[in-house]
Amino acid sequence: MTFRNQRLAEIREHIKAESSHDMQALLAGMTSDCFNDVAAVPKPFRGPKRVAERYRKHWAGFPDFKVRVKRLLAVGENTIVTENEWSGTHLGKFLGYSPTGKYVRVRALVVWHFKGKRLWGETVFFDMGSLLKRIGARISIPRNRRRTKRRD
């Protein structure tokens, strides 16, 4: 098996564990200094404990969470970029938003990072505004921020 195919197999196993909510298998496929960097969240999750926390929160918000790779976009020496789609029903709290019961599909761009033959981490990019709209989240803007001075 080529090095590229080994890495693609690692990604497939990771996604299988992520979609089946198998934390043990998910973390077993990653390095001990693993990370998960979601661009819409202020700080990356670093280390197995924090990465597990990120997945648990996601799975709590979307108990039927599933991921699939739609396209392989790029393969580098230490990275692979994929276009993914994840789906699930918003049945639990997610990023502070109460459950709405809405089913969503979200497109995401994922940069998979490798150290040697092992998966080191992933950087995930998706449109948070579209996700919040799809789950029916209500966003309130504090009254004092609504009035902005116009510069003409």
Beta strands, then each sheet from edge to edge (+ up, - down):
strand 1: 30-38
strand 2: 45-46
strand 3: 66-75
strand 4: 79-89
strand 5: 103-115
strand 6: 118-125
sheet 1: 2+ 1- 6- 5+ 4- 3+
end
